[in-house]
Amino acid sequence: MTSTKPSASDPAPRPKRRTFTPEYKLRIVAEYDAAPEGEKGAVLRRERLYHSHVTEWRAARDAGALENLVDRRTSPARPKKSATEAENEKLRRQVERLERELARNKAALEVLGKASALLEMISESAD
């Protein structure tokens, strides 16, 4: 019977996501655009990239947004939130949600109160 536990020494380390500098992205887009039609794929294979990379980077370059070429999800420049900041943000969202619910409930109670008053007035006038 085989064990489902992972072995103590993992033969393959966990892969890391590659990151690309804005300069690298601009250089690759320029090289890809300058390559003859039949050699564009060779540039992608050599750099281990996909056409979607070049398309995304070209669109950012054409929009004049060099800072948008930095992947903010994996960029080391992205500051980490402290535990207290994350908790405060979570609590702020919860307070906003509860305030919206409270306003909705107050409006519903006001409508019910008016409907109740109207029904009482109708039943009194029927007597």
C-alpha positions, 0 to 999 in steps of 0.5 A: 500500500502506498503512503499519501504523505509527501516525502521528506525531501521533495525532489523538485522545488516549488516553481516560482513565478517569473517577473519582468522589468519594464525595460525587459518588456519594452525590449522584447516588444521592440524585438518582436515587432522588428522580427520578420514574420517567420521569426516572431515565434523564435523570439517567443520560444527563446524567451519562453513567452506567449503571444499574449505577453507581447500583446499585453505589453504592447498595449501598455506601451502604446497607452504610454503607461510604462508603470502599467508594465509592472505586474502589481500582483507579484511586484516586490514594490507592492507593500504588504498590509500589516495584520492590523491594517488588514483587520481594520479594512475588513471591519470597515467593509463590515460596518459599511455593509451593516449600515446599508442593511440598517438603512434598508431595514429602517426604510422597510419599518417606515413603510410598514408603519405607514401601511399599518396606520393606513389600514387602521384608518380604513378599518375605523372609517368602516365602523 
